[in-house]
Amino acid sequence: MAATVKEVLPPILDSTSQPPPLFDGTTRLYTNLQCPFAQRVWITRNFKGLQDKIKLVPIDLANRPTWYKEKVYPENKVPSLEHDNKIIGESLDLVKYLDTHFDGPTLLPHETAKREFAEELFNYTDTFNKTVFSSFKGDTTKEVGIAFDYLESALEKFEGPFLLGEISLVDFAYIPFVERFQLFLQEVYKYDVTTGRPKLATWIAELNKIDAYTETKPDPEYVVNFYKKRFLDK
């Protein structure tokens, strides 16, 4: 489902870069290689085997090209998708769009119960992230447990190692953030998110067997340093 040969990533475009030939029929995913929101869509693209159909266009968010906001996506954020002469944004909308508009494995099950739980989990993603982020400024090890206990409980609902039992878009929505939180919490607070959460440990391990995901993972040192600077002023 993922490419057997690791993808050669294109150059990162910054304020000195010229735009690609926009709206020429090429489908482009405007992304950032360090952004967890963009990573959601990147994983989905890879898992569906769309590397040859959706071209990656990495954007330097610290030094953005002016043409990106002016000619591509006025929100000036990533990810965004150029497809069929239009631009679509928002990561959760985009993973669903890729699943319904492109070939490859279907990444949302048809069963009503699983569909409903998927929406519940999608809706919780912002709360999950905010709970963990806010914990960095409070009683971290106590507050952060609420978010990870929610995931552990969610993983008990269906048979199988993933959030809906089988692999789905929901897993791709959470793992970019879980991986970053796991690194930062372990490094700074010596807090292992998998301790006492065996299903979460299995979920992370199973996702790390999937090339479509592992090829998108950020550098751990970069993640820890970025979070230290952002949340601890270090």
Phi, psi and chi 1 to 4 in degrees:
 res  aa     phi    psi   chi1   chi2   chi3   chi4
   1 MET       -  -32.1  -66.6  173.8 -172.0      -
   2 ALA   -95.6  163.1      -      -      -      -
   3 ALA   -63.6  139.6      -      -      -      -
   4 THR   -77.8  -24.8   53.3      -      -      -
   5 VAL  -106.6  130.5  177.7      -      -      -
   6 LYS   -60.4  134.0 -172.4  167.8 -177.7  178.1
   7 GLU   -67.1  136.3 -177.3  175.3   15.1      -
   8 VAL   -85.0  117.7  177.0      -      -      -
   9 LEU   -76.8  140.9  -61.6  175.2      -      -
  10 PRO   -73.4  164.8   25.4  -32.0      -      -
  11 PRO   -64.5  150.8   20.6  -31.1      -      -
  12 ILE   -81.0  132.3  -62.5  169.3      -      -
  13 LEU   -94.7  132.1  -56.5 -174.4      -      -
  14 ASP  -125.4 -164.0   61.7   16.9      -      -
  15 SER   -65.5  -16.4   61.9      -      -      -
  16 THR   -91.5   -5.9   66.9      -      -      -
  17 SER   -86.5  147.5  -54.3      -      -      -
  18 GLN   -83.6  150.2  -66.6  -62.3  -49.7      -
  19 PRO   -71.4  154.9   26.3  -34.2      -      -
  20 PRO   -68.6  168.8   25.2  -32.5      -      -
  21 PRO   -71.0   90.2   22.5  -30.8      -      -
  22 LEU   -63.6  145.5  -56.9  172.6      -      -
  23 PHE    53.1   44.1  -55.4  111.0      -      -
  24 ASP  -102.9   12.7   63.3  -13.5      -      -
  25 GLY    98.5  -11.5      -      -      -      -
  26 THR   -78.4  135.3  -57.2      -      -      -
  27 THR   -89.2  124.2  -59.1      -      -      -
  28 ARG  -126.1  136.6  -63.2 -178.8  176.0   88.7
  29 LEU  -104.9  107.6  174.0   59.7      -      -
  30 TYR   -80.7  124.6  -64.6   91.3      -      -
  31 THR  -142.8 -179.0 -172.1      -      -      -
  32 ASN  -142.0  132.9  175.4  -86.6      -      -
  33 LEU   -72.0   -9.2  -55.6 -178.4      -      -
  34 GLN  -111.7   -2.1  -53.0  -64.7  -16.1      -
  35 CYS   -90.0  122.2  172.7      -      -      -
  36 PRO   -66.4  -31.3   22.2  -31.8      -      -
  37 PHE   -65.1  -46.2  -66.3   98.7      -      -
  38 ALA   -66.2  -32.1      -      -      -      -
  39 GLN   -62.4  -33.7 -170.7 -176.9   -2.6      -
  40 ARG   -53.3  -45.4  -70.1  168.9  164.5  172.2
  41 VAL   -77.0  -36.4 -168.3      -      -      -
  42 TRP   -61.0  -45.0 -172.2    7.7      -      -
  43 ILE   -61.1  -45.2  -60.3  167.2      -      -
  44 THR   -59.9  -47.3  -55.5      -      -      -
  45 ARG   -54.7  -47.1  162.2 -163.3 -178.4  -99.4
  46 ASN   -66.5  -44.5  -70.4   -0.3      -      -
  47 PHE   -64.2  -34.8 -165.3   88.3      -      -
  48 LYS   -80.7   -1.5  -69.8  179.7   74.6   70.0
  49 GLY    72.0   37.4      -      -      -      -
  50 LEU  -103.0   20.2  -59.9  171.2      -      -
  51 GLN   -58.3  -33.1  -70.0   89.3  -22.6      -
  52 ASP   -87.2  -12.7  -67.7  -25.5      -      -
  53 LYS  -102.7  -23.8  -66.1 -175.9  178.2  179.4
  54 ILE  -124.4  112.6  -58.8  178.5      -      -
  55 LYS   -82.9  130.9  180.0 -179.7  175.1   62.2
  56 LEU   -78.2  135.4  -73.0 -177.3      -      -
  57 VAL  -128.3   92.4 -176.7      -      -      -
  58 PRO   -73.7  134.7  -13.6   28.4      -      -
  59 ILE  -112.8  136.3  -60.6  -68.2      -      -
  60 ASP   -81.3  105.5 -177.6  -11.5      -      -
  61 LEU   -71.2  -20.8  -65.1 -178.6      -      -
  62 ALA   -84.0  -13.6      -      -      -      -
  63 ASN  -149.2   64.7 -173.8   23.1      -      -
  64 ARG   -71.4  143.2  -54.7  174.8 -156.4 -144.9
  65 PRO   -66.2  136.7   -5.0   14.6      -      -
  66 THR   -65.2  -29.3   55.4      -      -      -
  67 TRP   -66.2  -22.4   52.7 -101.2      -      -
  68 TYR   -64.1  -46.3 -178.6   64.8      -      -
  69 LYS   -72.3  -40.0  179.1  178.4 -178.0  179.3
  70 GLU   -75.6  -36.0  -66.5  170.5   -3.7      -
  71 LYS  -116.1  -18.5  -61.7 -179.1  178.7 -179.9
  72 VAL  -110.6  -68.3  179.8      -      -      -
  73 TYR  -136.0  101.7 -166.9   40.7      -      -
  74 PRO   -56.7  -24.8  -25.4   34.1      -      -
  75 GLU   -66.0  -21.5  -60.3  -73.7  -22.4      -
  76 ASN    61.5   33.0 -154.0   23.4      -      -
  77 LYS  -121.7  166.6  -58.1 -174.6  -62.0 -176.2
  78 VAL  -121.1  152.6  -65.2      -      -      -
  79 PRO   -86.8  160.8   33.8  -38.1      -      -
  80 SER  -145.8  155.8   70.1      -      -      -
  81 LEU  -124.0  128.7 -175.9   75.3      -      -
  82 GLU   -96.7  112.2  176.8 -173.9  -19.9      -
  83 HIS  -152.6  133.2 -178.3 -123.7      -      -
  84 ASP    53.2   44.0  -78.5   -9.9      -      -
  85 ASN    62.3   28.1  -70.4  -46.0      -      -
  86 LYS  -142.4  164.6   61.6 -179.0 -179.0  -69.3
  87 ILE  -115.9  130.9  -60.9  -69.0      -      -
  88 ILE  -119.9  140.0  -53.0  139.6      -      -
  89 GLY  -125.5 -173.5      -      -      -      -
  90 GLU    73.4  119.3  -60.7  -59.1  -31.1      -
  91 SER   -62.4  -42.4   62.4      -      -      -
  92 LEU   -69.7  -34.0  -66.1 -179.0      -      -
  93 ASP   -66.7  -37.2  -67.9  -22.1      -      -
  94 LEU   -71.1  -38.8  -80.5  173.7      -      -
  95 VAL   -64.4  -37.1  -64.9      -      -      -
  96 LYS   -68.7  -38.0  -65.3  174.2 -175.9  176.7
  97 TYR   -63.4  -44.8 -175.6   88.7      -      -
  98 LEU   -61.9  -37.4  -99.9   58.7      -      -
  99 ASP   -68.5  -34.4 -162.9   37.1      -      -
 100 THR   -94.1  -21.4   56.0      -      -      -
 101 HIS  -105.7   -4.0  -73.3   74.9      -      -
 102 PHE  -131.9  157.5  -68.1   88.2      -      -
 103 ASP   -68.4  171.2  -65.9  -24.3      -      -
 104 GLY   115.5  177.7      -      -      -      -
 105 PRO   -58.8  139.1  -16.0   25.9      -      -
 106 THR   -74.7  130.9  -60.2      -      -      -
 107 LEU  -112.9   15.9  -74.7  165.4      -      -
 108 LEU  -133.9  128.1  -82.1  179.0      -      -
 109 PRO   -70.1  162.3   23.3  -31.5      -      -
 110 HIS   -88.0  -21.0  -63.9  -64.2      -      -
 111 GLU   -61.6  134.2  -59.9   96.7  -47.5      -
 112 THR   -58.4  -45.2  -59.1      -      -      -
 113 ALA   -60.7  -40.0      -      -      -      -
 114 LYS   -73.2  -37.4  -70.1 -173.0  175.3 -176.9
 115 ARG   -61.5  -43.8  -75.9  -94.3 -179.5  174.4
 116 GLU   -65.9  -41.0  -70.0  175.5  -10.0      -
 117 PHE   -68.7  -33.6 -166.7   51.7      -      -
 118 ALA   -59.3  -44.9      -      -      -      -
 119 GLU   -65.4  -37.6  -74.1  -53.0  -48.3      -
 120 GLU   -60.9  -43.1  179.5 -178.3  -36.8      -
 121 LEU   -69.6  -40.9  -70.8  166.2      -      -
 122 PHE   -58.8  -43.1  -77.1  135.7      -      -
 123 ASN   -66.8  -25.4  -70.6  -24.3      -      -
 124 TYR   -84.4  -11.5 -174.7   74.1      -      -
 125 THR   -57.7  -43.5   54.6      -      -      -
 126 ASP   -64.9  -41.3  -78.6  -12.3      -      -
 127 THR   -62.9  -43.4  -59.1      -      -      -
 128 PHE   -56.1  -51.3  175.6   81.0      -      -
 129 ASN   -64.1  -44.5  -66.3  -22.8      -      -
 130 LYS   -64.4  -37.8  -72.3  173.6 -176.7  175.3
 131 THR   -61.4  -45.0  -59.7      -      -      -
 132 VAL   -69.8  -45.5  178.2      -      -      -
 133 PHE   -59.8  -44.1  -76.1  134.9      -      -
 134 SER   -67.4  -27.8   65.6      -      -      -
 135 SER   -64.6  -25.2   79.0      -      -      -
 136 PHE   -65.5  -20.1  -62.3  154.4      -      -
 137 LYS  -103.5    2.3  -61.9  -68.2 -173.7 -179.4
 138 GLY  -128.8 -140.8      -      -      -      -
 139 ASP   -84.5   83.9 -174.7  -14.0      -      -
 140 THR   -55.2  -55.3  -57.6      -      -      -
 141 THR   -65.2  -26.0   57.3      -      -      -
 142 LYS   -80.6  -48.1  179.9 -179.0  178.4 -179.0
 143 GLU   -71.6  -36.6  -65.4  173.0   24.4      -
 144 VAL   -68.5  -24.8   79.0      -      -      -
 145 GLY   -62.1  -29.9      -      -      -      -
 146 ILE   -58.8  -45.3  -62.4  168.7      -      -
 147 ALA   -67.3  -44.4      -      -      -      -
 148 PHE   -75.7  -27.6  -72.2  100.4      -      -
 149 ASP   -66.0  -34.2  -73.7  -14.7      -      -
 150 TYR   -60.6  -45.2  176.6   92.8      -      -
 151 LEU   -65.9  -41.4  -74.7 -172.8      -      -
 152 GLU   -59.4  -43.6 -178.7   71.2   12.1      -
 153 SER   -65.0  -41.4  177.4      -      -      -
 154 ALA   -61.6  -35.8      -      -      -      -
 155 LEU   -71.5  -10.7  -75.4  160.2      -      -
 156 GLU   -89.4   -9.1  -65.5  171.9   -3.3      -
 157 LYS   -71.9  -41.1 -171.0  170.7  179.0   69.8
 158 PHE  -122.2  154.4  -64.7  109.1      -      -
 159 GLU   -71.4  127.9 -173.6   72.5   28.6      -
 160 GLY   127.4  164.6      -      -      -      -
 161 PRO   -81.7   -8.9   29.8  -35.0      -      -
 162 PHE  -106.5  172.5  -58.5  106.8      -      -
 163 LEU   -64.7  -28.4  -75.7  162.2      -      -
 164 LEU  -110.3   19.3  -60.0 -178.3      -      -
 165 GLY    92.8  -69.5      -      -      -      -
 166 GLU   -92.2  163.4   67.6  -94.0   44.0      -
 167 ILE   -59.7  141.4 -167.7   79.2      -      -
 168 SER  -155.4  176.6   75.2      -      -      -
 169 LEU   -59.5  -27.9  -62.8  177.3      -      -
 170 VAL   -63.3  -40.5 -178.5      -      -      -
 171 ASP   -62.0  -40.3  -58.4  -62.7      -      -
 172 PHE   -70.4  -23.7  -58.7  161.9      -      -
 173 ALA   -73.2  -32.7      -      -      -      -
 174 TYR   -95.0  -37.7  -82.5   91.9      -      -
 175 ILE   -61.6  -34.4 -169.8   58.9      -      -
 176 PRO   -59.7  -33.9  -25.8   37.1      -      -
 177 PHE   -83.1  -41.7  -67.2   90.9      -      -
 178 VAL   -58.8  -42.8  170.3      -      -      -
 179 GLU   -63.6  -38.6   67.5  173.7  -19.5      -
 180 ARG   -70.3  -44.4  -73.1  163.5  172.2   79.7
 181 PHE   -62.4  -41.2  -63.4  153.1      -      -
 182 GLN   -59.5  -45.8 -177.8 -177.7   27.6      -
 183 LEU   -62.2  -48.3  -72.6  166.4      -      -
 184 PHE   -68.2  -44.6 -176.9   64.2      -      -
 185 LEU   -64.7  -38.3  -71.6  163.6      -      -
 186 GLN   -68.6  -43.9 -178.4   64.4   53.4      -
 187 GLU   -69.5  -45.3  172.8   69.7   21.4      -
 188 VAL   -91.9  -39.8  174.0      -      -      -
 189 TYR  -109.8   -1.9  -58.9   97.7      -      -
 190 LYS    55.3   35.6  -51.5  -54.3  176.4 -165.8
 191 TYR  -107.2  118.3 -179.5   86.6      -      -
 192 ASP   -95.5  113.2 -176.7   -9.4      -      -
 193 VAL   -65.3  -18.8  -59.4      -      -      -
 194 THR   -90.1  -11.1   64.0      -      -      -
 195 THR   -63.4  123.7  -62.0      -      -      -
 196 GLY    76.4    6.0      -      -      -      -
 197 ARG  -130.6   74.6  -58.7 -177.3 -177.1   98.4
 198 PRO   -63.2  -34.3   21.1  -32.3      -      -
 199 LYS   -70.5  -35.7  -70.0 -166.4  174.5  -67.0
 200 LEU   -64.7  -41.7 -177.6   66.0      -      -
 201 ALA   -60.8  -43.1      -      -      -      -
 202 THR   -65.9  -42.5  -61.6      -      -      -
 203 TRP   -57.4  -48.4  178.4   72.6      -      -
 204 ILE   -62.5  -43.3  -66.9  170.5      -      -
 205 ALA   -63.5  -41.7      -      -      -      -
 206 GLU   -66.9  -39.8  -71.4  -62.0  -44.9      -
 207 LEU   -64.4  -32.4  -78.4  164.6      -      -
 208 ASN   -75.7    0.4  -87.5  -76.9      -      -
 209 LYS   -93.1   -3.5  -63.5  175.8 -176.8  177.5
 210 ILE  -104.4  115.0  -61.2  172.1      -      -
 211 ASP   -57.8  -37.6  -70.1  -15.5      -      -
 212 ALA   -56.6  -30.2      -      -      -      -
 213 TYR   -88.8  -51.1  161.6   57.9      -      -
 214 THR   -61.3  -29.1   59.5      -      -      -
 215 GLU   -72.8   -9.5  -68.9 -176.3   -1.6      -
 216 THR  -104.1   -2.1   70.5      -      -      -
 217 LYS   -67.9  138.0  -69.7  176.4   70.5  169.2
 218 PRO   -78.4  165.3   30.3  -34.5      -      -
 219 ASP   -67.8  124.3  173.7   60.2      -      -
 220 PRO   -57.6  -40.5  -24.7   34.1      -      -
 221 GLU   -63.3  -40.6 -174.8  176.1   -8.5      -
 222 TYR   -60.5  -45.5  171.8   88.4      -      -
 223 VAL   -60.1  -49.8  169.8      -      -      -
 224 VAL   -62.7  -44.0  170.6      -      -      -
 225 ASN   -66.8  -39.0  -71.0  -24.0      -      -
 226 PHE   -62.7  -44.9  178.9   82.3      -      -
 227 TYR   -68.8  -37.5  -86.1   38.8      -      -
 228 LYS   -60.2  -45.0  -79.1 -178.5  176.4  178.5
 229 LYS   -66.7  -39.3 -175.5  175.9 -179.4 -179.2
 230 ARG   -75.3  -40.2 -179.3  175.8  175.8 -174.5
 231 PHE  -108.8  -21.6  -64.6  107.0      -      -
 232 LEU  -116.7    0.7  -54.9  178.9      -      -
 233 ASP    55.7   41.8  -61.6  -38.8      -      -
 234 LYS  -119.4      -  -67.0 -177.4  179.0  179.8
